[in-house]
């Protein structure tokens, strides 16, 4: 009985194993059929399910790698091809194909040096593989061109870096020049400000000196004017005294003449009246001439004062101003003296020759 049970178990396992093999074969056939139709995603999913039960099957790994490559899933493809190559049960022919397709996968990933290595391994397994030879030469050319482009890119990058460095240096130099220029300008502004301040101080000092000089000049002018006034008063006083003495002498002489001519007055009365009339006419003309002369002198004085005013408008030195003030004072004094003389002359004529007033 026991033997029958063991026999039954063995028979069941064999049947199940056979059924599993049939199922795997069916699934493999479906995956291959999908691959032939170009349905690479369906084929890949089918191979992935088969690999669950047979993860070390090199044929399944290789077929899954081809499906992934066709689906442009290059990372998965390279992993499947590597897995197939690393199995111990892979045949040389399948291994040759795995190296070749792994090289193609590396080309798609732009790993040209790794691709060259896989093509060389392919040729080690089969030196007559023309596809591997062609791809190897092609990839070497691509790598050489890539290296040249990389070298050019590196050179261009270096040139760009140098140009950027030169631009940075030029910019820094421009900034430094601008800073130096600003510093120089600030220094010039400070110097100009200092010069202006010194000029203002000198101007203030000059004004103070001018003010002191003006005070001294005004005081000197006042003293000079006072001295001239004193001289004029003395001169006027002397003139008055001389005129008084002259008038007294004239009166005395007239009295004596009147005594000597007392006998002739009656005879000459008519002649004196006629002479008096003529003299009055002459004196009137003299008075008019004196008045006209006075007006001319006053006008001349006014013109001289106006000219002096115009001269004062021009810039004068201290000495010139001092001299001008003295001359102006002297002119005023002379004008006053002339005025006094004219007045005395008129008064004398109005009093008459013998002390008689003329009306």
ABEGO torsion letter per residue (X at the ends): XAAAAAAAAAAAAAAAAAAAAAAAAAAAAAAAAAAAAGBAAAAAAAAAAAAAABAABAAAAAAAAAAAAAAGBAAAAAAAAAAAAABAABBAAAAAAAAAAAAAAAAAAGBAAAAAAAAAAAAAABAABAAAAAAAAAAAAAAAAAAAAAAAAAAAAAAAAAAAAAAAAAAAAAAAAAAAAAAAAAAAAAAAAAAAAAAAAAAAAAAAAAAAAAAAAAAAAAAAAAAAAAAAAAAAAAAAAAAAAAAAAAAAAAAAAAAAAAAAAAAAAAAAAAAAAAAAAAAAAAAAAAAAAAAAAAAAAAAAAAAAAAAAABBBBAAAAAAAAAAAAAAAAAAAAAAAAAAAAAAAAAAEAAGBBBX
